[in-house]
Amino acid sequence: MTSHTTPLEYKSHQSQMNILGFWVFLGAEIVLFATLFASYFVLEHNTAGGPGGADIFVLKDVLIETFLLLTSSFTSGLAIHAMRNHDKKGLLLWMIATLLLGAGFLFMEINEFLHFIHEGATIQTSGFTAGLFTLLGTHGAHVTFGIIWISLLLVQLVRRGITEKTSSKLFIASLYWHFLDVVWIFIFTFVYLKGMVM
């Protein structure tokens, strides 16, 4: 049973079930990243004579990456607010801003990986670098998937407008994007900041 105050993405029973199912999927994603973090923490001191975090992390670059991703989460929230107000133009504008910020993050991360390699830190250098590249690479792959997914949803939005189906899909994609932002906060705190002081 829905009322006139129910957000559009929750109007149909199918949409509610899809959103619930996605929360279950995010639970599996949490397990995946928890495993990657645990592996990284086990390996972070195993540098095998190679560079450690303090040797390769560049605070300025990490802060830019963090700013881009946090801001993209904010614009994603603004997009959902516009969607609930049936503002198609605002929804498109804020989602495109989210995609551009996400692309900027990926650009910075690719440059960061190139910097790591230049400093002699490849995935094969040590246990530390293997854990680092796996964790960061998995997160980056998720961001890439998110950008492709949201781009395809925006094509649907342009063709079909704001409907119960498109709003449900965009809301789920926004949840996914916020999840990646939360994961990044943990990476920023427990990988970069911790690695810089050790």
Secondary structure, DSSP 8 states (H G I E B T S, - for coil): ---TTS-GGGSSHHHHHHHHHHHHHHHHHHHHHHHHHHHHHHHTT--TTS--HHHH--HHHHHHHHHHHHHHHHHHHHHHHHHHTT-HHHHHHHHHHHHHHHHHHHHHHHHHHHHHHHTT--TTT-HHHHHHHHHHHHHHHHHHHHHHHHHHHHHHHHHH-S-HHHHHHHHHHHHHHHHHHHHHHHHIIIIIIHHHH-
